[in-house]
């Protein structure tokens, strides 16, 4: 008996909601309101897609931060390497003599 009442109550509620929707479509300006609600739904869906993408990026960022921490700890315990010594070249004396004779 309780299930019959419940299903009857849900049936009546569904009928009333359908009637209310039909009445709303007859109201002037309702098409603009429905359009605005549809636009809101689309924007909300887009926002949800973006947020889902951010969750993946946050996970990747956390993994990269762990790697950086691990590498910085490993780098501080090893001795630092010395950089290669740079060599400079000087002009030979014959090149300098040629340049001085040309200027005279």
C-alpha positions, 0 to 999 in steps of 0.5 A: 500500500505504501509503494502504491501511494509513493508511486501515485505521489511521484506520478502526480508530481511529474504531471504537475511539473510537466504542466508547469513547464508548459505554462512557462513556455506560454509566458511572454519572454520565456524563450529568452529565459530558456535561452539564458538557462541553456547558455548557463548550462553550456558554460557550466559544462565547459567550466567542469571540463576545464576543472577536470583538466586542472586536476590532471595538471595539479597531479603532474605539477606535484610529481614534478615538484617531488622530482625537483626536491629529490634532485636538489637534495641529491645535488647538495650532497655531491661535490660541485664540479669545477667548470672547464678552464677557458683559454684565450688566444693572443695575436702573434707578433707577426700579425701585430707587425703587419697591422702596424705597417699597414697603418703607416 
